[in-house]
């Protein structure tokens, strides 16, 4: 969806989900973050993988710094989610805004800007003919296509990606991370559509659930995956670290 920004609204509170009997071992935890703000974010313009690839704006650089401080606090005394360890790896979409955000966060974790692994599986959807347009412009120019896209996971913007394609790509990227980092915590810096895909899969939502998650720039969503297939969504779109942004 649009790269539009929203005010901080969510804290880090969570309630542990019921677990199956037995010891499934330590989970792999994904801290899934959206990138910081860009000029497109601030203008409410769509920015997919085939668009202009905007960098972080000055506000986006502040977002990245706040995100970095937040992820560096995991695993320490007084952490808001005390059973979530400090990230040991940072993965990002290869787009400029995600790379820049991830590099700042990696620096806060002591890994340095070179400590970021790029993975195409986390890249934003292509919005085809809608790239760089606002929602209002799309509604005016492509009303039928927009209605179809919002009503079906298999519909796509002209020249763009269907949500089913994004879901499959993100699922594969997530499965690779969980397999490669058993029992660890990984920061993933990605895009709004990809964050929604993670939440949609974890909660087993119907198609309409894809649009029911707010994804604020630099917000954190925390999901834990056990090797026996168990999943827990610890928090969604946490923005407490962005207070005052």
Secondary structure, DSSP 8 states (H G I E B T S, - for coil): --------------------SS-----EEEEEEE---BHHHHHTB---TTS----B-HHHHHHHHHHHHHHHTTTSTT-SSTTS---SEEEE-SSHHHHHHHHHHHHHTTS-TT-EEE-GGG-----GGGTT-BHHHHHHH-HHHHHHHHH-SS-B-TTS-BHHHHHHHHHHHHHHHHHHSTT-EEEEEE-HHHHHHHHHHHHT--GGGGGS----TT-EEEEEE-TTS-EEEEEEEE-GGGTT-
